[in-house]
Amino acid sequence: MKTRAVAVLDVGKTNKKIRLYDRRFQPLAEERTSFEVRMRDGLETEPTEELLAWFEQALAGLGATYDIRAIAVCAHGATLALLDEDGKLAYPVISYTSEKGAEVEEEFYDTFGDPKALHYDTCTPNLGFTNCGKALFYVFSRMPEVWDRVKTILFYNSYLGYELTGHYGMEPTYLGNHSYLWNFFDGTWSPVAIRMGAHTRFPNSMGSPWDALGKVKPELAKRCNLPEDCQVTLGIHDSNANFLTYLARGHTNFILNSTGTWCVLMSQSPTPLLTQAEIDAQVFCNLDAFNRPVKTVIFPGGMEYERFGALTEANDESSVEDVRRVIAERRIFIVPGVLPAASAFPGVPAKVVVDGAEQLYAALEAAGGTPYTHLGQDYYAALNLSLALATRQLLERCGGETGASVFIEGGFAHNTRYCELLAALCPEYTIALTSQAEGTAFGAALTAWMLADGKDLKSMGEEFEIETTPVAAPDFGDLRGYWDAFQRYARKV
């Protein structure tokens, strides 16, 4: 007899995974891949055809071994699918990394209002094309012939679910993810969505991430060796899937630091109301699985690490002693900001500073090469310091109470220097690693089992534990002195 399982299609911006979990929430199998973006009309677009073909192939092999009862899709944010009257893509799925977003910035705000006023009303900061409302506006204003063909708009997780089931649906976690499309206070479509007429093209009802979107298409179920009654959930935004795990366990005073290409820090909030100081600091709100506000700050930490890391031939083997030396000497500083609209230090260009000589990242990238190889591990010590300092800035903006636990999930949980530095920089918090190896997929798996077995989140939370390990902070030396020196290069001029 096949083991009962649920499948999670975990679509990160860089890595795409399928993971299977048994009823005890233990991983049974995993497949993963990645794809290059495609270019269309100067826009980066998501390789959805390749993703779906790969998923079907991987699922067929897994379905031959396991009794897959439900499938949950979790996906990175800020991405939409535009469908024509036949349910086909009216245009390829636009990637939020497209640089074309700059073309509509001024026109977008001239049309819909001041960025700070929109931020207040929609809990959405200006993040370039990482605001999917701007991607809609790009098509609306630049491609009227495409817009006229658009009959249905789906968020990315819902679109992938639609391709599996043939049904349309929507849930709150993706809708509330810095889209400019939702009024958090009234629970209605925003003027941005209404003025474009986009609100009439989304599904007309909203469910919960664990609700059923529908059964897998019969022909697809047959090809993938799935039972005829295998169901697909409405889906969930990836960082919210991770956050859901801690809600299931009843945690309250906590901040989730979900790390990867994007580092997303999230904490529960009693209200979506943002202060002027928070708006100035690019704080925004998500919606959790229960349609409640979650105060959030983000920066592309994984992207920063990868792109700055490409400027050296060395691999990161930095030690505590390397970090101590960099802090004591104060001669190497790396200021993040490779995506200016989502920088932890707004208005400050990304740069590397060595012995007072500043080199802008944009110029370094254009020149190519690995100019900082000669710095050895000191370069990575400075890079990890940079990212820990950026995270410290975000924690201050996230609204967590003193004494809150900060749970580090994702790729940076394996970066020992970063975790230790964050603990040293944040003595008022408990910085902790957890036993969740794949928190995003695990949270999505909870929703799949809720659907398959008809249980609520609290009941699911009683069936598993999350082990936490506080991070001990070594003595790195004069961190305050390094921070004071760092700020000379990280202040907006």
C-alpha positions as CSV (number, residue, x, y, z in Angstrom):
1,M,0.0,0.0,0.0
2,K,1.3,3.5,-0.9
3,T,2.1,5.9,2.0
4,R,-0.4,8.8,2.2
5,A,1.3,12.1,1.4
6,V,0.7,15.7,0.4
7,A,2.8,17.5,-2.2
8,V,4.0,21.1,-2.0
9,L,5.1,23.0,-5.1
10,D,7.4,25.6,-3.6
11,V,8.1,28.3,-6.2
12,G,10.9,30.6,-5.0
13,K,12.3,33.3,-7.2
14,T,15.5,31.3,-7.7
15,N,14.8,27.7,-6.7
16,K,11.7,25.6,-7.6
17,K,11.0,22.6,-5.4
18,I,8.5,19.9,-4.9
19,R,8.4,18.3,-1.5
20,L,6.3,15.4,-0.2
21,Y,5.3,15.1,3.5
22,D,3.7,12.2,5.3
23,R,0.9,12.6,7.9
24,R,3.5,13.1,10.7
25,F,4.8,16.1,8.7
26,Q,8.1,14.3,7.9
27,P,9.6,14.9,4.4
28,L,9.4,11.9,2.2
29,A,11.0,13.1,-1.0
30,E,12.2,16.2,-2.8
31,E,12.9,17.4,-6.3
32,R,14.3,20.8,-7.2
33,T,15.4,22.8,-10.2
34,S,15.9,26.4,-11.4
35,F,15.2,28.2,-14.7
36,E,16.5,31.3,-16.4
37,V,14.0,34.2,-16.9
38,R,13.0,34.9,-20.5
39,M,13.0,38.2,-22.3
40,R,9.9,39.6,-24.1
41,D,9.6,43.2,-25.3
42,G,12.4,44.2,-23.0
43,L,10.7,42.6,-20.0
44,E,11.9,39.7,-17.9
45,T,9.2,37.0,-17.8
46,E,8.8,33.9,-15.7
47,P,9.4,30.5,-17.4
48,T,5.9,29.1,-16.5
49,E,5.8,26.5,-19.3
50,E,9.1,24.9,-18.2
51,L,8.1,25.1,-14.6
52,L,4.7,23.3,-15.1
53,A,6.3,20.7,-17.4
54,W,9.0,20.0,-14.8
55,F,6.4,19.8,-12.1
56,E,4.3,17.3,-14.0
57,Q,7.3,15.1,-14.8
58,A,8.5,15.1,-11.2
59,L,5.0,14.6,-9.8
60,A,4.5,11.5,-12.1
61,G,7.5,9.8,-10.6
62,L,6.5,10.6,-7.0
63,G,2.9,9.7,-7.6
64,A,3.9,6.2,-8.7
65,T,5.4,5.7,-5.2
66,Y,3.1,7.7,-2.9
67,D,-0.6,8.2,-2.4
68,I,-0.7,12.0,-2.8
69,R,-4.0,13.3,-1.3
70,A,-3.6,17.0,-1.8
71,I,-1.3,19.6,-3.4
72,A,-0.4,23.1,-2.0
73,V,1.2,25.8,-4.1
74,C,3.3,28.4,-2.3
75,A,5.0,31.0,-4.4
76,H,7.1,34.2,-4.2
77,G,5.2,37.4,-4.3
78,A,4.6,40.4,-6.6
79,T,3.7,38.3,-9.6
80,L,0.5,38.1,-11.7
81,A,-0.9,36.0,-14.5
82,L,-3.1,37.7,-17.1
83,L,-5.5,35.3,-18.9
84,D,-7.7,35.7,-22.0
85,E,-11.2,34.5,-22.5
86,D,-10.0,31.0,-23.2
87,G,-8.0,30.8,-20.0
88,K,-4.7,31.1,-21.8
89,L,-2.0,33.6,-20.9
90,A,-2.7,36.9,-22.7
91,Y,0.9,37.8,-22.1
92,P,3.8,35.9,-20.4
93,V,4.0,36.3,-16.6
94,I,6.1,39.4,-16.0
95,S,9.0,39.0,-13.5
96,Y,9.2,41.6,-10.7
97,T,12.9,41.9,-11.4
98,S,12.2,43.6,-14.8
99,E,14.0,47.0,-15.0
100,K,11.1,48.4,-17.1
101,G,9.4,49.3,-13.9
102,A,11.3,52.6,-13.9
103,E,9.5,53.6,-17.1
104,V,6.1,53.9,-15.3
105,E,7.1,55.2,-11.9
106,E,6.3,58.9,-12.4
107,E,3.2,58.2,-14.4
108,F,1.9,55.7,-11.9
109,Y,2.1,58.2,-9.0
110,D,0.8,61.0,-11.2
111,T,-2.2,58.8,-11.9
112,F,-2.9,57.3,-8.5
113,G,-1.5,59.7,-6.0
114,D,1.5,60.5,-3.8
115,P,3.6,57.4,-2.9
116,K,3.3,58.1,0.9
117,A,-0.5,58.6,0.7
118,L,-0.8,55.3,-1.2
119,H,1.5,53.6,1.3
120,Y,-0.8,54.7,4.1
121,D,-4.0,53.5,2.4
122,T,-2.8,50.3,0.9
123,C,0.0,49.5,3.4
124,T,2.3,49.2,0.3
125,P,5.6,51.0,-0.1
126,N,7.3,52.0,-3.4
127,L,9.2,48.8,-4.4
128,G,9.5,49.3,-8.1
129,F,8.1,46.4,-10.1
130,T,8.0,44.4,-6.9
131,N,4.6,46.1,-6.6
132,C,2.5,44.0,-8.9
133,G,0.0,46.8,-9.2
134,K,2.7,48.6,-11.2
135,A,3.1,45.6,-13.5
136,L,-0.6,45.8,-14.2
137,F,-0.3,49.5,-14.8
138,Y,2.6,48.8,-17.3
139,V,0.3,46.6,-19.3
140,F,-2.7,48.9,-18.9
141,S,-0.8,52.0,-20.0
142,R,1.8,50.5,-22.5
143,M,0.1,47.5,-24.0
144,P,-3.6,48.4,-24.5
145,E,-4.1,45.6,-27.0
146,V,-3.0,43.1,-24.4
147,W,-5.1,44.7,-21.7
148,D,-8.2,44.4,-23.8
149,R,-7.7,40.7,-24.1
150,V,-7.3,40.2,-20.3
151,K,-10.5,38.7,-18.9
152,T,-9.1,37.1,-15.7
153,I,-6.2,38.1,-13.4
154,L,-4.7,35.6,-11.0
155,F,-2.0,35.9,-8.4
156,Y,0.9,33.6,-9.2
157,N,0.1,30.9,-6.7
158,S,-3.5,30.9,-7.8
159,Y,-2.5,30.7,-11.5
160,L,-0.3,27.6,-10.9
161,G,-3.3,26.1,-9.0
162,Y,-5.5,27.0,-12.0
163,E,-3.2,25.1,-14.4
164,L,-3.6,22.0,-12.1
165,T,-7.3,22.2,-11.7
166,G,-8.9,24.5,-14.3
167,H,-10.5,26.6,-11.5
168,Y,-10.0,30.2,-10.4
169,G,-9.5,31.2,-6.8
170,M,-7.9,33.8,-4.5
171,E,-6.7,33.9,-0.9
172,P,-5.5,36.8,1.3
173,T,-1.8,36.2,1.7
174,Y,-0.9,37.0,-1.9
175,L,-3.5,39.8,-2.3
176,G,-2.0,41.6,0.8
177,N,1.6,41.3,-0.4
178,H,2.7,44.9,-1.3
179,S,0.4,44.9,-4.3
180,Y,-1.2,48.4,-4.2
181,L,-4.4,46.6,-5.0
182,W,-6.1,46.3,-1.5
183,N,-7.4,48.7,1.1
184,F,-6.4,47.1,4.4
185,F,-8.7,49.3,6.4
186,D,-12.0,48.7,4.5
187,G,-11.2,45.2,3.2
188,T,-12.0,46.3,-0.3
189,W,-10.2,46.8,-3.6
190,S,-8.1,50.0,-3.7
191,P,-8.6,52.9,-6.1
192,V,-5.6,51.7,-8.0
193,A,-7.3,48.4,-8.8
194,I,-10.7,50.1,-9.4
195,R,-9.4,52.8,-11.7
196,M,-7.8,50.3,-14.0
197,G,-10.8,48.1,-13.9
198,A,-8.6,45.3,-12.6
199,H,-10.9,44.5,-9.6
200,T,-13.6,43.1,-11.9
201,R,-11.1,40.6,-13.4
202,F,-10.0,38.9,-10.3
203,P,-12.0,36.0,-8.9
204,N,-15.1,37.3,-7.1
205,S,-14.6,35.6,-3.8
206,M,-11.7,35.0,-1.4
207,G,-11.1,31.8,0.6
208,S,-8.4,30.6,3.0
209,P,-5.1,29.0,1.9
210,W,-6.3,25.6,3.1
211,D,-9.6,25.7,1.2
212,A,-10.0,23.6,-1.9
213,L,-9.5,25.2,-5.3
214,G,-10.6,22.0,-6.9
215,K,-9.5,18.5,-7.9
216,V,-6.6,17.9,-10.2
217,K,-7.7,17.7,-13.8
218,P,-8.6,14.1,-14.6
219,E,-6.1,13.9,-17.5
220,L,-3.4,15.4,-15.4
221,A,-4.1,13.1,-12.5
222,K,-3.8,10.1,-14.8
223,R,-0.5,11.3,-16.3
224,C,0.9,12.0,-12.8
225,N,-0.3,8.8,-11.1
226,L,-2.5,10.7,-8.8
227,P,-5.8,9.6,-7.2
228,E,-8.9,10.9,-9.0
229,D,-9.9,12.8,-5.8
230,C,-6.5,14.5,-5.2
231,Q,-7.3,18.2,-4.4
232,V,-5.4,21.4,-4.7
233,T,-5.5,24.2,-2.1
234,L,-6.0,27.8,-2.9
235,G,-2.3,28.3,-2.2
236,I,-0.3,30.6,0.0
237,H,2.4,33.3,-0.4
238,D,5.8,31.8,0.5
239,S,6.8,34.0,3.5
240,N,3.3,33.7,4.9
241,A,3.5,29.9,4.7
242,N,6.6,30.1,6.9
243,F,4.8,32.5,9.3
244,L,1.8,30.1,9.5
245,T,3.9,27.4,11.2
246,Y,4.5,29.6,14.2
247,L,0.8,30.6,14.4
248,A,-0.1,26.9,14.4
249,R,2.2,26.5,17.5
250,G,0.5,29.4,19.3
251,H,3.5,31.8,19.2
252,T,2.7,35.4,19.8
253,N,5.7,37.6,20.7
254,F,7.9,36.7,17.8
255,I,9.5,38.0,14.6
256,L,10.1,35.7,11.7
257,N,13.3,36.4,9.7
258,S,12.6,34.3,6.6
259,T,15.8,34.5,4.5
260,G,16.6,33.7,1.0
261,T,16.8,35.8,-2.2
262,W,14.6,38.1,-0.1
263,C,14.9,38.5,3.7
264,V,11.4,39.1,5.0
265,L,10.9,40.1,8.6
266,M,7.3,39.7,9.9
267,S,5.5,40.3,13.2
268,Q,1.8,40.3,14.2
269,S,0.2,43.7,14.4
270,P,-3.2,44.6,16.0
271,T,-3.8,47.2,13.2
272,P,-2.6,48.0,9.7
273,L,-2.1,51.6,10.7
274,L,1.4,52.8,9.9
275,T,3.0,55.8,11.5
276,Q,4.7,58.4,9.4
277,A,8.1,57.2,10.7
278,E,7.3,53.6,9.6
279,I,6.2,54.8,6.2
280,D,9.5,56.8,5.9
281,A,11.3,53.5,6.8
282,Q,9.4,51.5,4.1
283,V,7.5,49.4,6.6
284,F,4.4,47.8,5.2
285,C,1.8,45.2,6.1
286,N,1.0,41.7,4.7
287,L,-2.1,39.8,5.4
288,D,-1.8,36.5,7.2
289,A,-3.8,33.3,6.4
290,F,-6.6,34.7,8.6
291,N,-6.7,38.0,6.8
292,R,-5.0,39.9,9.7
293,P,-2.3,42.5,9.3
294,V,1.3,41.5,9.7
295,K,3.9,44.2,10.0
296,T,6.7,43.5,7.5
297,V,10.0,44.8,6.3
298,I,12.1,43.3,3.5
299,F,15.4,43.5,1.7
300,P,17.0,41.3,-0.9
301,G,19.6,39.8,1.5
302,G,20.3,36.7,-0.6
303,M,20.6,38.8,-3.7
304,E,23.0,41.2,-2.0
305,Y,25.1,38.3,-0.7
306,E,25.3,36.6,-4.2
307,R,26.0,39.8,-6.1
308,F,28.6,41.2,-3.8
309,G,30.1,37.7,-3.4
310,A,30.6,37.6,-7.2
311,L,33.2,40.3,-6.8
312,T,35.7,37.9,-5.2
313,E,37.0,34.4,-6.2
314,A,37.0,33.3,-2.6
315,N,34.3,31.2,-0.9
316,D,32.9,32.3,2.4
317,E,35.0,30.7,5.2
318,S,35.1,33.7,7.4
319,S,35.9,33.1,11.1
320,V,35.1,35.0,14.3
321,E,38.7,36.2,14.2
322,D,38.2,37.5,10.7
323,V,35.2,39.5,11.8
324,R,37.0,40.8,14.9
325,R,39.9,42.0,12.7
326,V,37.6,43.8,10.2
327,I,35.7,45.4,13.1
328,A,38.9,46.6,14.8
329,E,40.6,47.9,11.6
330,R,37.4,49.6,10.2
331,R,38.9,49.7,6.7
332,I,36.4,47.6,4.8
333,F,32.7,48.4,4.5
334,I,30.0,47.0,2.2
335,V,26.8,49.1,1.9
336,P,24.0,47.0,0.5
337,G,21.4,48.3,-1.9
338,V,21.7,46.4,-5.2
339,L,17.9,46.9,-5.6
340,P,17.6,50.6,-4.5
341,A,13.8,50.5,-4.0
342,A,14.2,47.8,-1.4
343,S,17.4,48.8,0.4
344,A,17.8,48.7,4.2
345,F,19.5,52.0,3.8
346,P,17.1,54.0,1.5
347,G,18.6,56.5,-0.9
348,V,22.2,55.3,-0.4
349,P,23.8,53.6,-3.4
350,A,25.3,50.1,-3.0
351,K,29.0,50.4,-2.7
352,V,32.3,48.8,-1.4
353,V,34.6,50.9,0.6
354,V,38.3,49.9,1.2
355,D,40.7,52.2,3.0
356,G,38.3,55.2,2.4
357,A,38.1,54.6,-1.4
358,E,34.4,54.1,-2.4
359,Q,33.4,52.0,-5.5
360,L,29.8,52.0,-6.4
361,Y,28.3,48.5,-7.0
362,A,26.8,49.5,-10.3
363,A,30.3,50.5,-11.7
364,L,31.8,47.3,-10.3
365,E,29.2,45.1,-11.9
366,A,29.6,46.9,-15.2
367,A,33.3,46.4,-15.1
368,G,33.1,42.7,-14.3
369,G,35.9,40.8,-12.7
370,T,36.7,39.9,-9.1
371,P,38.5,43.0,-7.8
372,Y,38.3,42.0,-4.1
373,T,39.8,38.6,-4.2
374,H,43.0,39.9,-2.6
375,L,41.0,40.8,0.6
376,G,40.5,37.1,1.3
377,Q,38.1,36.3,4.2
378,D,38.1,39.9,5.4
379,Y,35.8,40.7,2.4
380,Y,33.3,38.1,3.5
381,A,33.6,39.2,7.1
382,A,32.6,42.7,6.0
383,L,29.8,41.3,3.8
384,N,28.3,39.3,6.7
385,L,28.6,42.4,8.9
386,S,26.8,44.4,6.3
387,L,23.9,42.1,6.1
388,A,23.6,41.7,9.9
389,L,23.6,45.5,10.3
390,A,20.9,45.7,7.6
391,T,18.8,43.1,9.4
392,R,19.3,45.1,12.7
393,Q,17.9,48.1,11.0
394,L,14.9,46.1,9.8
395,L,14.2,44.6,13.2
396,E,14.0,48.1,14.7
397,R,11.3,48.9,12.1
398,C,9.3,45.7,12.4
399,G,7.6,46.5,15.6
400,G,8.5,43.5,17.7
401,E,8.4,44.0,21.5
402,T,11.6,43.9,23.6
403,G,12.3,40.3,24.5
404,A,10.7,38.9,21.4
405,S,12.1,35.8,19.8
406,V,13.6,36.2,16.3
407,F,13.4,33.0,14.4
408,I,15.9,32.7,11.5
409,E,14.7,30.5,8.7
410,G,16.0,29.8,5.3
411,G,19.4,30.1,3.7
412,F,21.0,32.5,6.2
413,A,20.3,30.1,9.0
414,H,23.3,28.2,7.7
415,N,25.5,31.3,7.7
416,T,27.0,31.0,11.2
417,R,28.8,34.4,11.1
418,Y,25.6,36.2,10.1
419,C,23.6,34.6,12.9
420,E,26.3,35.3,15.5
421,L,26.6,38.9,14.4
422,L,22.9,39.4,14.6
423,A,22.8,38.0,18.1
424,A,25.6,40.3,19.1
425,L,23.9,43.3,17.5
426,C,20.5,42.6,19.1
427,P,20.9,41.7,22.8
428,E,17.3,42.9,23.5
429,Y,16.0,40.0,21.4
430,T,16.5,36.2,21.5
431,I,18.0,35.3,18.2
432,A,17.2,31.6,17.6
433,L,17.6,28.9,15.0
434,T,14.8,26.4,14.6
435,S,14.4,22.8,13.6
436,Q,12.5,23.9,10.5
437,A,14.7,22.9,7.6
438,E,12.2,24.0,4.9
439,G,9.8,26.3,6.8
440,T,8.0,27.6,3.7
441,A,7.3,24.1,2.3
442,F,6.4,22.9,5.8
443,G,3.8,25.6,6.3
444,A,2.3,24.9,2.9
445,A,2.2,21.2,3.8
446,L,0.1,22.1,6.9
447,T,-2.5,23.7,4.6
448,A,-2.5,20.6,2.4
449,W,-3.1,18.2,5.3
450,M,-5.8,20.6,6.7
451,L,-7.6,20.1,3.4
452,A,-7.0,16.4,3.0
453,D,-8.1,15.5,6.6
454,G,-10.5,18.4,7.3
455,K,-8.7,19.7,10.4
456,D,-8.2,23.3,11.6
457,L,-4.8,25.0,12.2
458,K,-4.9,24.7,16.0
459,S,-5.4,20.9,15.8
460,M,-2.5,20.6,13.3
461,G,-0.3,22.7,15.6
462,E,-0.8,20.2,18.4
463,E,0.7,17.5,16.3
464,F,4.2,18.8,15.9
465,E,7.0,20.7,17.8
466,I,9.4,23.3,16.7
467,E,12.8,23.0,18.4
468,T,14.5,26.3,18.9
469,T,18.2,26.9,19.7
470,P,19.3,30.4,20.9
471,V,22.3,31.7,19.0
472,A,25.3,32.6,21.3
473,A,27.0,35.9,20.6
474,P,30.8,35.8,20.6
475,D,32.8,38.9,21.6
476,F,33.4,40.5,18.3
477,G,34.9,43.6,19.7
478,D,33.8,47.2,19.2
479,L,30.6,46.7,17.1
480,R,29.4,50.2,18.1
481,G,32.6,51.8,16.7
482,Y,32.3,49.9,13.5
483,W,28.6,50.9,13.1
484,D,29.5,54.5,13.7
485,A,32.1,54.3,11.0
486,F,29.7,52.4,8.7
487,Q,27.1,55.1,8.9
488,R,29.4,57.6,7.4
489,Y,29.0,55.7,4.1
490,A,25.4,54.6,4.7
491,R,23.7,57.9,5.2
492,K,21.6,59.5,2.5
493,V,23.3,62.7,1.2
